[in-house]
Each structure stands twice: as C-alpha cells, then as structure tokens.
C-alpha cells in the first residue's frame, strides 16, 4: 500500500523516535497512567501509532476508530467520564485550558462527561482533583 492509499485509509504511520518511545513508556508506567482506563490508554496508543494529530484527525478519519467501548470524534477527541474529588469554577477553568469540552457535570456523583483531545488525556489525569478517567458506560446499544 503506498502512502496516499494509507492516508486515504486513515492509517498513515508515524515515525517514532527513541525519545518518543521512552517518553511514552514513562507516561504509560507512571501513576498518572493508572488513572486512565486501559481501553483509553489503548486508544491513545493506537492514535499515536497511526500518526493522528489535532491537525490531521479529520483527514485521517479519527472517528472511524470508534469502538463499542471508546468513542472518538472527527477532531480526535475521546468521550470520557472524568471522576473527580471536587468540581467547581476553578476545576472547570483548568479543564477548559486543556481543551476539554464538558457535556454534563454531576457534582454530587463527582463525574464529568466530557470530550478530551486524545493527546491531553494524560495531562487531565495529572490534575490533582482527578481520580480517574474512563469511557462512559454506553449500555447495550
């Protein structure tokens, strides 16, 4: 398959350097990564391997990577539940600086349903008020 066919199929490969690999391994083995569900970590890794970025997500059909467990949109964001200790104006502002689009927030349950750019999920997980990040429960579709 030539490069133009790969791009059309949405599977352009990323050149991964040794430093990228080491940085990835550091994140994946850190306590922060433990806050991110395995299905989300797998999707992030897949998107990185395919060379998806914010700039090319639509062109590479990022939304076609959607699975029954993990939804990806055309912009390369992943729908999530962000489980939090607290949620108020300050926490909302911090999330918005990371380009998180909040759909629903239930302060009583400490759950925020939001779309997070795939390359920002670990940064969101690093926030002190974030307990964990999971895909929403979609139930039986």
N, CA, C and O atoms as a GROMACS GRO file, in nm:
protein
  564
    1UNK      N    1   0.085  -0.117   0.000
    1UNK     CA    2   0.000   0.000   0.000
    1UNK      C    3   0.089   0.123   0.000
    1UNK      O    4   0.177   0.135   0.086
    2UNK      N    5   0.070   0.216  -0.095
    2UNK     CA    6   0.152   0.336  -0.099
    2UNK      C    7   0.101   0.438   0.003
    2UNK      O    8  -0.007   0.420   0.061
    3UNK      N    9   0.179   0.546   0.025
    3UNK     CA   10   0.147   0.645   0.128
    3UNK      C   11   0.011   0.710   0.105
    3UNK      O   12  -0.063   0.730   0.201
    4UNK      N   13  -0.024   0.742  -0.021
    4UNK     CA   14  -0.154   0.806  -0.044
    4UNK      C   15  -0.268   0.711  -0.011
    4UNK      O   16  -0.373   0.754   0.037
    5UNK      N   17  -0.250   0.582  -0.037
    5UNK     CA   18  -0.352   0.483  -0.001
    5UNK      C   19  -0.365   0.472   0.150
    5UNK      O   20  -0.475   0.459   0.203
    6UNK      N   21  -0.249   0.478   0.220
    6UNK     CA   22  -0.252   0.472   0.366
    6UNK      C   23  -0.328   0.590   0.423
    6UNK      O   24  -0.409   0.573   0.514
    7UNK      N   25  -0.303   0.710   0.371
    7UNK     CA   26  -0.372   0.828   0.422
    7UNK      C   27  -0.521   0.818   0.394
    7UNK      O   28  -0.602   0.851   0.479
    8UNK      N   29  -0.556   0.771   0.276
    8UNK     CA   30  -0.697   0.756   0.242
    8UNK      C   31  -0.765   0.658   0.336
    8UNK      O   32  -0.879   0.678   0.376
    9UNK      N   33  -0.694   0.552   0.370
    9UNK     CA   34  -0.750   0.451   0.460
    9UNK      C   35  -0.741   0.495   0.606
    9UNK      O   36  -0.791   0.425   0.694
   10UNK      N   37  -0.678   0.610   0.632
   10UNK     CA   38  -0.668   0.660   0.768
   10UNK      C   39  -0.566   0.586   0.852
   10UNK      O   40  -0.582   0.576   0.974
   11UNK      N   41  -0.461   0.534   0.788
   11UNK     CA   42  -0.363   0.457   0.863
   11UNK      C   43  -0.221   0.503   0.834
   11UNK      O   44  -0.131   0.419   0.826
   12UNK      N   45  -0.199   0.631   0.819
   12UNK     CA   46  -0.063   0.681   0.797
   12UNK      C   47   0.020   0.652   0.922
   12UNK      O   48  -0.025   0.677   1.034
   13UNK      N   49   0.139   0.598   0.903
   13UNK     CA   50   0.224   0.561   1.015
   13UNK      C   51   0.308   0.681   1.059
   13UNK      O   52   0.349   0.763   0.977
   14UNK      N   53   0.332   0.689   1.189
   14UNK     CA   54   0.411   0.795   1.248
   14UNK      C   55   0.554   0.745   1.263
   14UNK      O   56   0.576   0.630   1.301
   15UNK      N   57   0.652   0.830   1.234
   15UNK     CA   58   0.790   0.796   1.262
   15UNK      C   59   0.813   0.815   1.410
   15UNK      O   60   0.805   0.928   1.460
   16UNK      N   61   0.841   0.708   1.481
   16UNK     CA   62   0.858   0.714   1.624
   16UNK      C   63   1.006   0.710   1.656
   16UNK      O   64   1.075   0.613   1.622
   17UNK      N   65   1.056   0.814   1.721
   17UNK     CA   66   1.197   0.817   1.758
   17UNK      C   67   1.217   0.747   1.891
   17UNK      O   68   1.120   0.717   1.961
   18UNK      N   69   1.342   0.722   1.925
   18UNK     CA   70   1.373   0.658   2.053
   18UNK      C   71   1.327   0.744   2.169
   18UNK      O   72   1.279   0.692   2.269
   19UNK      N   73   1.342   0.877   2.156
   19UNK     CA   74   1.300   0.965   2.266
   19UNK      C   75   1.148   0.963   2.282
   19UNK      O   76   1.098   0.970   2.394
   20UNK      N   77   1.073   0.955   2.170
   20UNK     CA   78   0.927   0.944   2.177
   20UNK      C   79   0.888   0.816   2.250
   20UNK      O   80   0.798   0.817   2.334
   21UNK      N   81   0.956   0.707   2.217
   21UNK     CA   82   0.926   0.579   2.279
   21UNK      C   83   0.954   0.582   2.428
   21UNK      O   84   0.873   0.533   2.507
   22UNK      N   85   1.067   0.640   2.468
   22UNK     CA   86   1.100   0.650   2.610
   22UNK      C   87   1.000   0.738   2.683
   22UNK      O   88   0.960   0.706   2.795
   23UNK      N   89   0.960   0.849   2.622
   23UNK     CA   90   0.862   0.938   2.684
   23UNK      C   91   0.730   0.866   2.702
   23UNK      O   92   0.665   0.879   2.806
   24UNK      N   93   0.690   0.790   2.601
   24UNK     CA   94   0.566   0.713   2.607
   24UNK      C   95   0.571   0.608   2.717
   24UNK      O   96   0.476   0.593   2.793
   25UNK      N   97   0.684   0.536   2.726
   25UNK     CA   98   0.699   0.434   2.828
   25UNK      C   99   0.692   0.495   2.967
   25UNK      O  100   0.635   0.436   3.059
   26UNK      N  101   0.751   0.615   2.982
   26UNK     CA  102   0.749   0.683   3.111
   26UNK      C  103   0.606   0.715   3.152
   26UNK      O  104   0.567   0.691   3.266
   27UNK      N  105   0.526   0.769   3.058
   27UNK     CA  106   0.387   0.802   3.087
   27UNK      C  107   0.308   0.676   3.115
   27UNK      O  108   0.230   0.671   3.210
   28UNK      N  109   0.326   0.573   3.033
   28UNK     CA  110   0.248   0.451   3.047
   28UNK      C  111   0.278   0.374   3.174
   28UNK      O  112   0.196   0.294   3.219
   29UNK      N  113   0.396   0.395   3.232
   29UNK     CA  114   0.430   0.323   3.355
   29UNK      C  115   0.419   0.412   3.478
   29UNK      O  116   0.459   0.371   3.587
   30UNK      N  117   0.366   0.532   3.463
   30UNK     CA  118   0.357   0.625   3.575
   30UNK      C  119   0.226   0.607   3.651
   30UNK      O  120   0.131   0.547   3.599
   31UNK      N  121   0.220   0.660   3.773
   31UNK     CA  122   0.094   0.657   3.848
   31UNK      C  123  -0.017   0.732   3.775
   31UNK      O  124  -0.135   0.698   3.790
   32UNK      N  125   0.018   0.832   3.695
   32UNK     CA  126  -0.082   0.907   3.619
   32UNK      C  127  -0.152   0.814   3.521
   32UNK      O  128  -0.274   0.821   3.505
   33UNK      N  129  -0.077   0.729   3.454
   33UNK     CA  130  -0.139   0.639   3.356
   33UNK      C  131  -0.237   0.544   3.423
   33UNK      O  132  -0.334   0.500   3.361
   34UNK      N  133  -0.213   0.511   3.549
   34UNK     CA  134  -0.304   0.423   3.621
   34UNK      C  135  -0.440   0.489   3.642
   34UNK      O  136  -0.540   0.420   3.667
   35UNK      N  137  -0.445   0.621   3.633
   35UNK     CA  138  -0.572   0.693   3.645
   35UNK      C  139  -0.654   0.685   3.517
   35UNK      O  140  -0.773   0.718   3.516
   36UNK      N  141  -0.592   0.642   3.408
   36UNK     CA  142  -0.657   0.634   3.277
   36UNK      C  143  -0.690   0.487   3.250
   36UNK      O  144  -0.602   0.401   3.261
   37UNK      N  145  -0.815   0.458   3.214
   37UNK     CA  146  -0.856   0.320   3.192
   37UNK      C  147  -0.775   0.255   3.080
   37UNK      O  148  -0.730   0.322   2.988
   38UNK      N  149  -0.757   0.123   3.089
   38UNK     CA  150  -0.682   0.053   2.986
   38UNK      C  151  -0.738   0.072   2.844
   38UNK      O  152  -0.661   0.084   2.749
   39UNK      N  153  -0.870   0.077   2.830
   39UNK     CA  154  -0.928   0.095   2.697
   39UNK      C  155  -0.894   0.233   2.639
   39UNK      O  156  -0.874   0.246   2.519
   40UNK      N  157  -0.888   0.334   2.724
   40UNK     CA  158  -0.848   0.467   2.677
   40UNK      C  159  -0.699   0.471   2.645
   40UNK      O  160  -0.658   0.530   2.545
   41UNK      N  161  -0.617   0.408   2.730
   41UNK     CA  162  -0.472   0.404   2.703
   41UNK      C  163  -0.446   0.335   2.570
   41UNK      O  164  -0.361   0.379   2.493
   42UNK      N  165  -0.517   0.227   2.544
   42UNK     CA  166  -0.501   0.153   2.419
   42UNK      C  167  -0.540   0.240   2.298
   42UNK      O  168  -0.471   0.240   2.197
   43UNK      N  169  -0.650   0.314   2.311
   43UNK     CA  170  -0.692   0.400   2.201
   43UNK      C  171  -0.591   0.512   2.177
   43UNK      O  172  -0.560   0.544   2.062
   44UNK      N  173  -0.540   0.572   2.283
   44UNK     CA  174  -0.440   0.678   2.269
   44UNK      C  175  -0.317   0.624   2.196
   44UNK      O  176  -0.266   0.687   2.104
   45UNK      N  177  -0.271   0.508   2.238
   45UNK     CA  178  -0.154   0.446   2.176
   45UNK      C  179  -0.180   0.418   2.027
   45UNK      O  180  -0.094   0.442   1.943
   46UNK      N  181  -0.298   0.367   1.998
   46UNK     CA  182  -0.335   0.339   1.859
   46UNK      C  183  -0.335   0.468   1.776
   46UNK      O  184  -0.282   0.470   1.664
   47UNK      N  185  -0.393   0.573   1.829
   47UNK     CA  186  -0.398   0.700   1.756
   47UNK      C  187  -0.259   0.757   1.734
   47UNK      O  188  -0.229   0.811   1.627
   48UNK      N  189  -0.173   0.746   1.835
   48UNK     CA  190  -0.034   0.792   1.821
   48UNK      C  191   0.040   0.711   1.715
   48UNK      O  192   0.112   0.767   1.634
   49UNK      N  193   0.021   0.580   1.717
   49UNK     CA  194   0.086   0.491   1.620
   49UNK      C  195   0.044   0.525   1.477
   49UNK      O  196   0.124   0.519   1.384
   50UNK      N  197  -0.083   0.561   1.462
   50UNK     CA  198  -0.134   0.597   1.330
   50UNK      C  199  -0.095   0.738   1.287
   50UNK      O  200  -0.124   0.780   1.175
   51UNK      N  201  -0.028   0.811   1.375
   51UNK     CA  202   0.017   0.946   1.342
   51UNK      C  203  -0.093   1.050   1.346
   51UNK      O  204  -0.080   1.155   1.282
   52UNK      N  205  -0.198   1.024   1.418
   52UNK     CA  206  -0.308   1.119   1.427
   52UNK      C  207  -0.269   1.235   1.516
   52UNK      O  208  -0.213   1.216   1.624
   53UNK      N  209  -0.300   1.355   1.470
   53UNK     CA  210  -0.280   1.478   1.547
   53UNK      C  211  -0.408   1.559   1.537
   53UNK      O  212  -0.499   1.525   1.462
   54UNK      N  213  -0.415   1.668   1.614
   54UNK     CA  214  -0.532   1.757   1.604
   54UNK      C  215  -0.547   1.810   1.462
   54UNK      O  216  -0.658   1.826   1.413
   55UNK      N  217  -0.434   1.836   1.399
   55UNK     CA  218  -0.436   1.895   1.265
   55UNK      C  219  -0.483   1.799   1.156
   55UNK      O  220  -0.541   1.843   1.057
   56UNK      N  221  -0.458   1.669   1.173
   56UNK     CA  222  -0.494   1.575   1.066
   56UNK      C  223  -0.602   1.475   1.106
   56UNK      O  224  -0.633   1.384   1.028
   57UNK      N  225  -0.660   1.490   1.225
   57UNK     CA  226  -0.757   1.392   1.275
   57UNK      C  227  -0.873   1.371   1.180
   57UNK      O  228  -0.914   1.257   1.156
   58UNK      N  229  -0.927   1.479   1.126
   58UNK     CA  230  -1.042   1.464   1.036
   58UNK      C  231  -0.998   1.399   0.905
   58UNK      O  232  -1.065   1.309   0.854
   59UNK      N  233  -0.886   1.443   0.851
   59UNK     CA  234  -0.834   1.387   0.726
   59UNK      C  235  -0.805   1.238   0.738
   59UNK      O  236  -0.827   1.162   0.644
   60UNK      N  237  -0.755   1.196   0.854
   60UNK     CA  238  -0.723   1.055   0.875
   60UNK      C  239  -0.840   0.976   0.935
   60UNK      O  240  -0.823   0.862   0.977
   61UNK      N  241  -0.956   1.038   0.938
   61UNK     CA  242  -1.079   0.971   0.982
   61UNK      C  243  -1.066   0.913   1.122
   61UNK      O  244  -1.094   0.795   1.145
   62UNK      N  245  -1.024   0.996   1.217
   62UNK     CA  246  -1.007   0.951   1.355
   62UNK      C  247  -1.135   0.891   1.410
   62UNK      O  248  -1.129   0.796   1.488
   63UNK      N  249  -1.249   0.945   1.372
   63UNK     CA  250  -1.376   0.894   1.426
   63UNK      C  251  -1.402   0.748   1.385
   63UNK      O  252  -1.481   0.679   1.449
   64UNK      N  253  -1.336   0.703   1.279
   64UNK     CA  254  -1.355   0.564   1.235
   64UNK      C  255  -1.292   0.465   1.334
   64UNK      O  256  -1.315   0.344   1.325
   65UNK      N  257  -1.212   0.515   1.428
   65UNK     CA  258  -1.150   0.429   1.530
   65UNK      C  259  -1.246   0.398   1.644
   65UNK      O  260  -1.215   0.316   1.731
   66UNK      N  261  -1.362   0.462   1.644
   66UNK     CA  262  -1.462   0.438   1.749
   66UNK      C  263  -1.491   0.289   1.762
   66UNK      O  264  -1.505   0.217   1.663
   67UNK      N  265  -1.499   0.245   1.888
   67UNK     CA  266  -1.532   0.106   1.919
   67UNK      C  267  -1.657   0.106   2.006
   67UNK      O  268  -1.705   0.212   2.046
   68UNK      N  269  -1.710  -0.011   2.037
   68UNK     CA  270  -1.825  -0.014   2.128
   68UNK      C  271  -1.793   0.043   2.268
   68UNK      O  272  -1.884   0.085   2.340
   69UNK      N  273  -1.665   0.045   2.305
   69UNK     CA  274  -1.626   0.096   2.437
   69UNK      C  275  -1.574   0.239   2.437
   69UNK      O  276  -1.587   0.310   2.536
   70UNK      N  277  -1.514   0.282   2.325
   70UNK     CA  278  -1.448   0.413   2.320
   70UNK      C  279  -1.493   0.488   2.196
   70UNK      O  280  -1.478   0.440   2.083
   71UNK      N  281  -1.548   0.608   2.217
   71UNK     CA  282  -1.593   0.691   2.106
   71UNK      C  283  -1.491   0.801   2.078
   71UNK      O  284  -1.445   0.870   2.169
   72UNK      N  285  -1.458   0.816   1.950
   72UNK     CA  286  -1.365   0.919   1.903
   72UNK      C  287  -1.440   1.005   1.803
   72UNK      O  288  -1.514   0.953   1.720
   73UNK      N  289  -1.422   1.138   1.811
   73UNK     CA  290  -1.489   1.224   1.714
   73UNK      C  291  -1.393   1.267   1.603
   73UNK      O  292  -1.275   1.232   1.605
   74UNK      N  293  -1.444   1.343   1.507
   74UNK     CA  294  -1.364   1.385   1.392
   74UNK      C  295  -1.244   1.471   1.430
   74UNK      O  296  -1.146   1.476   1.356
   75UNK      N  297  -1.251   1.538   1.545
   75UNK     CA  298  -1.140   1.625   1.588
   75UNK      C  299  -1.032   1.547   1.664
   75UNK      O  300  -0.929   1.605   1.700
   76UNK      N  301  -1.054   1.418   1.687
   76UNK     CA  302  -0.957   1.338   1.760
   76UNK      C  303  -0.976   1.343   1.911
   76UNK      O  304  -0.886   1.307   1.986
   77UNK      N  305  -1.092   1.387   1.955
   77UNK     CA  306  -1.122   1.386   2.098
   77UNK      C  307  -1.195   1.257   2.133
   77UNK      O  308  -1.261   1.196   2.049
   78UNK      N  309  -1.179   1.216   2.258
   78UNK     CA  310  -1.239   1.093   2.307
   78UNK      C  311  -1.342   1.128   2.414
   78UNK      O  312  -1.317   1.210   2.502
   79UNK      N  313  -1.459   1.065   2.404
   79UNK     CA  314  -1.562   1.088   2.504
   79UNK      C  315  -1.526   1.013   2.631
   79UNK      O  316  -1.491   0.895   2.627
   80UNK      N  317  -1.534   1.083   2.745
   80UNK     CA  318  -1.488   1.026   2.871
   80UNK      C  319  -1.581   1.059   2.987
   80UNK      O  320  -1.666   1.149   2.980
   81UNK      N  321  -1.562   0.983   3.093
   81UNK     CA  322  -1.610   1.021   3.226
   81UNK      C  323  -1.485   1.060   3.303
   81UNK      O  324  -1.392   0.980   3.314
   82UNK      N  325  -1.482   1.180   3.355
   82UNK     CA  326  -1.374   1.223   3.441
   82UNK      C  327  -1.428   1.218   3.584
   82UNK      O  328  -1.517   1.295   3.621
   83UNK      N  329  -1.374   1.126   3.662
   83UNK     CA  330  -1.417   1.108   3.801
   83UNK      C  331  -1.332   1.202   3.887
   83UNK      O  332  -1.209   1.194   3.885
   84UNK      N  333  -1.398   1.290   3.962
   84UNK     CA  334  -1.327   1.396   4.033
   84UNK      C  335  -1.358   1.395   4.182
   84UNK      O  336  -1.462   1.348   4.226
   85UNK      N  337  -1.263   1.450   4.259
   85UNK     CA  338  -1.282   1.471   4.403
   85UNK      C  339  -1.376   1.590   4.425
   85UNK      O  340  -1.469   1.583   4.505
   86UNK      N  341  -1.350   1.697   4.351
   86UNK     CA  342  -1.429   1.820   4.361
   86UNK      C  343  -1.449   1.876   4.221
   86UNK      O  344  -1.371   1.847   4.130
   87UNK      N  345  -1.554   1.955   4.204
   87UNK     CA  346  -1.575   2.021   4.076
   87UNK      C  347  -1.645   2.154   4.099
   87UNK      O  348  -1.759   2.160   4.146
   88UNK      N  349  -1.574   2.258   4.065
   88UNK     CA  350  -1.627   2.393   4.077
   88UNK      C  351  -1.572   2.480   3.966
   88UNK      O  352  -1.524   2.430   3.864
   89UNK      N  353  -1.578   2.609   3.985
   89UNK     CA  354  -1.534   2.705   3.884
   89UNK      C  355  -1.386   2.688   3.852
   89UNK      O  356  -1.348   2.689   3.735
   90UNK      N  357  -1.303   2.670   3.955
   90UNK     CA  358  -1.159   2.657   3.931
   90UNK      C  359  -1.125   2.530   3.853
   90UNK      O  360  -1.043   2.532   3.762
   91UNK      N  361  -1.189   2.420   3.891
   91UNK     CA  362  -1.164   2.293   3.822
   91UNK      C  363  -1.212   2.301   3.677
   91UNK      O  364  -1.145   2.252   3.586
   92UNK      N  365  -1.328   2.362   3.658
   92UNK     CA  366  -1.380   2.378   3.521
   92UNK      C  367  -1.283   2.459   3.436
   92UNK      O  368  -1.257   2.424   3.321
   93UNK      N  369  -1.230   2.567   3.492
   93UNK     CA  370  -1.136   2.651   3.419
   93UNK      C  371  -1.009   2.574   3.382
   93UNK      O  372  -0.958   2.587   3.270
   94UNK      N  373  -0.958   2.493   3.475
   94UNK     CA  374  -0.839   2.412   3.446
   94UNK      C  375  -0.866   2.315   3.332
   94UNK      O  376  -0.784   2.300   3.242
   95UNK      N  377  -0.981   2.249   3.336
   95UNK     CA  378  -1.015   2.155   3.229
   95UNK      C  379  -1.026   2.226   3.095
   95UNK      O  380  -0.980   2.175   2.993
   96UNK      N  381  -1.087   2.343   3.094
   96UNK     CA  382  -1.103   2.416   2.969
   96UNK      C  383  -0.970   2.462   2.910
   96UNK      O  384  -0.958   2.473   2.788
   97UNK      N  385  -0.869   2.488   2.994
   97UNK     CA  386  -0.737   2.524   2.941
   97UNK      C  387  -0.674   2.407   2.867
   97UNK      O  388  -0.587   2.427   2.782
   98UNK      N  389  -0.720   2.285   2.898
   98UNK     CA  390  -0.670   2.164   2.830
   98UNK      C  391  -0.764   2.123   2.716
   98UNK      O  392  -0.757   2.010   2.667
   99UNK      N  393  -0.852   2.214   2.674
   99UNK     CA  394  -0.943   2.194   2.561
   99UNK      C  395  -1.047   2.086   2.587
   99UNK      O  396  -1.097   2.024   2.493
  100UNK      N  397  -1.080   2.063   2.713
  100UNK     CA  398  -1.185   1.967   2.749
  100UNK      C  399  -1.320   2.033   2.724
  100UNK      O  400  -1.344   2.145   2.767
  101UNK      N  401  -1.407   1.961   2.653
  101UNK     CA  402  -1.543   2.010   2.626
  101UNK      C  403  -1.637   1.932   2.717
  101UNK      O  404  -1.660   1.812   2.697
  102UNK      N  405  -1.690   2.001   2.816
  102UNK     CA  406  -1.778   1.938   2.915
  102UNK      C  407  -1.920   1.930   2.860
  102UNK      O  408  -1.978   2.029   2.817
  103UNK      N  409  -1.975   1.808   2.864
  103UNK     CA  410  -2.113   1.786   2.821
  103UNK      C  411  -2.207   1.792   2.941
  103UNK      O  412  -2.308   1.862   2.939
  104UNK      N  413  -2.173   1.717   3.045
  104UNK     CA  414  -2.256   1.706   3.165
  104UNK      C  415  -2.163   1.697   3.286
  104UNK      O  416  -2.060   1.630   3.281
  105UNK      N  417  -2.200   1.765   3.393
  105UNK     CA  418  -2.125   1.753   3.518
  105UNK      C  419  -2.222   1.723   3.630
  105UNK      O  420  -2.319   1.796   3.651
  106UNK      N  421  -2.196   1.616   3.703
  106UNK     CA  422  -2.276   1.580   3.818
  106UNK      C  423  -2.186   1.594   3.940
  106UNK      O  424  -2.110   1.503   3.975
  107UNK      N  425  -2.197   1.710   4.005
  107UNK     CA  426  -2.112   1.738   4.120
  107UNK      C  427  -2.136   1.639   4.235
  107UNK      O  428  -2.042   1.600   4.304
  108UNK      N  429  -2.261   1.599   4.255
  108UNK     CA  430  -2.295   1.507   4.364
  108UNK      C  431  -2.223   1.372   4.347
  108UNK      O  432  -2.170   1.317   4.443
  109UNK      N  433  -2.223   1.320   4.223
  109UNK     CA  434  -2.156   1.193   4.196
  109UNK      C  435  -2.007   1.209   4.166
  109UNK      O  436  -1.933   1.112   4.167
  110UNK      N  437  -1.964   1.332   4.139
  110UNK     CA  438  -1.824   1.357   4.107
  110UNK      C  439  -1.784   1.302   3.972
  110UNK      O  440  -1.674   1.251   3.954
  111UNK      N  441  -1.876   1.314   3.874
  111UNK     CA  442  -1.848   1.264   3.739
  111UNK      C  443  -1.876   1.374   3.637
  111UNK      O  444  -1.981   1.440   3.641
  112UNK      N  445  -1.782   1.392   3.548
  112UNK     CA  446  -1.797   1.487   3.439
  112UNK      C  447  -1.790   1.408   3.309
  112UNK      O  448  -1.693   1.337   3.285
  113UNK      N  449  -1.893   1.420   3.226
  113UNK     CA  450  -1.887   1.359   3.093
  113UNK      C  451  -1.832   1.465   3.000
  113UNK      O  452  -1.886   1.575   2.990
  114UNK      N  453  -1.723   1.432   2.932
  114UNK     CA  454  -1.655   1.533   2.851
  114UNK      C  455  -1.580   1.470   2.735
  114UNK      O  456  -1.544   1.352   2.738
  115UNK      N  457  -1.557   1.551   2.633
  115UNK     CA  458  -1.471   1.514   2.521
  115UNK      C  459  -1.334   1.574   2.549
  115UNK      O  460  -1.321   1.694   2.571
  116UNK      N  461  -1.231   1.488   2.549
  116UNK     CA  462  -1.094   1.532   2.574
  116UNK      C  463  -1.009   1.501   2.451
  116UNK      O  464  -1.012   1.388   2.402
  117UNK      N  465  -0.932   1.600   2.401
  117UNK     CA  466  -0.839   1.568   2.292
  117UNK      C  467  -0.751   1.452   2.337
  117UNK      O  468  -0.698   1.453   2.448
  118UNK      N  469  -0.736   1.352   2.250
  118UNK     CA  470  -0.664   1.230   2.291
  118UNK      C  471  -0.525   1.259   2.345
  118UNK      O  472  -0.476   1.188   2.432
  119UNK      N  473  -0.462   1.364   2.293
  119UNK     CA  474  -0.326   1.396   2.336
  119UNK      C  475  -0.322   1.480   2.464
  119UNK      O  476  -0.214   1.522   2.506
  120UNK      N  477  -0.437   1.504   2.525
  120UNK     CA  478  -0.444   1.579   2.650
  120UNK      C  479  -0.494   1.494   2.767
  120UNK      O  480  -0.500   1.541   2.880
  121UNK      N  481  -0.529   1.370   2.740
  121UNK     CA  482  -0.589   1.287   2.845
  121UNK      C  483  -0.493   1.267   2.963
  121UNK      O  484  -0.536   1.274   3.078
  122UNK      N  485  -0.366   1.242   2.937
  122UNK     CA  486  -0.273   1.223   3.048
  122UNK      C  487  -0.253   1.353   3.126
  122UNK      O  488  -0.234   1.349   3.247
  123UNK      N  489  -0.256   1.467   3.058
  123UNK     CA  490  -0.245   1.596   3.128
  123UNK      C  491  -0.365   1.618   3.218
  123UNK      O  492  -0.351   1.667   3.330
  124UNK      N  493  -0.484   1.580   3.170
  124UNK     CA  494  -0.604   1.591   3.253
  124UNK      C  495  -0.589   1.498   3.374
  124UNK      O  496  -0.624   1.536   3.486
  125UNK      N  497  -0.540   1.378   3.353
  125UNK     CA  498  -0.522   1.282   3.462
  125UNK      C  499  -0.425   1.333   3.569
  125UNK      O  500  -0.435   1.295   3.686
  126UNK      N  501  -0.332   1.420   3.529
  126UNK     CA  502  -0.235   1.475   3.625
  126UNK      C  503  -0.297   1.578   3.719
  126UNK      O  504  -0.239   1.608   3.823
  127UNK      N  505  -0.413   1.632   3.685
  127UNK     CA  506  -0.474   1.733   3.770
  127UNK      C  507  -0.506   1.674   3.906
  127UNK      O  508  -0.556   1.561   3.915
  128UNK      N  509  -0.478   1.747   4.014
  128UNK     CA  510  -0.491   1.689   4.148
  128UNK      C  511  -0.633   1.648   4.187
  128UNK      O  512  -0.650   1.562   4.273
  129UNK      N  513  -0.733   1.708   4.128
  129UNK     CA  514  -0.871   1.675   4.164
  129UNK      C  515  -0.928   1.559   4.083
  129UNK      O  516  -1.039   1.514   4.109
  130UNK      N  517  -0.852   1.509   3.985
  130UNK     CA  518  -0.898   1.398   3.900
  130UNK      C  519  -0.858   1.266   3.964
  130UNK      O  520  -0.740   1.241   3.991
  131UNK      N  521  -0.959   1.181   3.989
  131UNK     CA  522  -0.935   1.048   4.047
  131UNK      C  523  -0.904   0.946   3.938
  131UNK      O  524  -0.812   0.867   3.951
  132UNK      N  525  -0.983   0.949   3.830
  132UNK     CA  526  -0.960   0.857   3.718
  132UNK      C  527  -1.040   0.904   3.597
  132UNK      O  528  -1.130   0.986   3.608
  133UNK      N  529  -1.003   0.848   3.481
  133UNK     CA  530  -1.071   0.880   3.355
  133UNK      C  531  -1.107   0.748   3.288
  133UNK      O  532  -1.022   0.662   3.268
  134UNK      N  533  -1.234   0.734   3.255
  134UNK     CA  534  -1.285   0.612   3.193
  134UNK      C  535  -1.374   0.649   3.074
  134UNK      O  536  -1.416   0.764   3.062
  135UNK      N  537  -1.403   0.552   2.988
  135UNK     CA  538  -1.506   0.578   2.888
  135UNK      C  539  -1.642   0.575   2.957
  135UNK      O  540  -1.658   0.510   3.060
  136UNK      N  541  -1.740   0.646   2.902
  136UNK     CA  542  -1.875   0.636   2.959
  136UNK      C  543  -1.929   0.494   2.944
  136UNK      O  544  -1.882   0.417   2.860
  137UNK      N  545  -2.027   0.462   3.025
  137UNK     CA  546  -2.097   0.334   3.011
  137UNK      C  547  -2.208   0.356   2.910
  137UNK      O  548  -2.306   0.427   2.937
  138UNK      N  549  -2.193   0.295   2.794
  138UNK     CA  550  -2.293   0.315   2.689
  138UNK      C  551  -2.407   0.216   2.700
  138UNK      O  552  -2.509   0.232   2.631
  139UNK      N  553  -2.394   0.115   2.782
  139UNK     CA  554  -2.500   0.014   2.794
  139UNK      C  555  -2.506  -0.072   2.669
  139UNK      O  556  -2.415  -0.067   2.587
  140UNK      N  557  -2.610  -0.148   2.656
  140UNK     CA  558  -2.628  -0.231   2.538
  140UNK      C  559  -2.694  -0.149   2.429
  140UNK      O  560  -2.809  -0.105   2.443
  141UNK      N  561  -2.622  -0.127   2.322
  141UNK     CA  562  -2.673  -0.046   2.213
  141UNK      C  563  -2.756  -0.128   2.117
  141UNK      O  564  -2.807  -0.074   2.019
   0.00000   0.00000   0.00000
